[in-house]
Amino acid sequence: MSVIGATTGIGVDTSRIGSNKNLKAAGERFESVFTGMMLKSMRQAKLADGLFENKASGQFRDMWDQKVAENMAVTTPLGIGKAMTEFLARSQKVNMAETANSTQAEPQPAVNPSEGKSG
């Protein structure tokens, strides 16, 4: 069962990011999406229309760019996917450590009762 955050509407179940295989796949997918957006932005910055430019050729060019981006993410990554993977791995370790510490330690009150009293 998936739990949805009350304020964000985003799933808070992080059990899927626990394995290195899933983290690596997410990093590659993120790299692919980022590279695809970069290629699309580069294509939009053209100086003039081509001689044989039409809607069909634009559609095939977009599909080609998507495949190139996916291939680049696997074979010659830019590094942003790896950085994201490492960040998620570190944060997952921190979250696991915080959970382990919170179950062992007694909860501390937010305000110390002796604070604010003059003797």
C-alpha positions, 0 to 999 in steps of 0.5 A: 500500500502506498502512503501519500503525504497529506500536504504534498500529494507525493508518495512518502514510501521510500522503500523502492530507493533502498537498493543500489540497482533501483538507485542506479536506474533512477540516476540513469533515467534522470540523466536521460530526461535531463539530456533530452531536455537539453537537446530539445532546448538546443533544437529550439535555438535554431537560427533558421528553418531548414529547406525540407522542414515539416511537422513529420521531420520534427517529430522524427527528430524529437524521437531520435533525440530521445533515443540519443539522450537515453543512449548518452545517459548509459554510455557517456553520462554527463554526471548529473545522474551519478550525483543524484544517485549518490545524494539519494544513497547518502540521504537514505543512509541518514534517514535509516540512521535517524529512524534507528536512533529515534526508536532507541532514544526517549523523545525529548520535550520541546521545551525544558520545564526549568527554562524561563523560570527565575529562581 
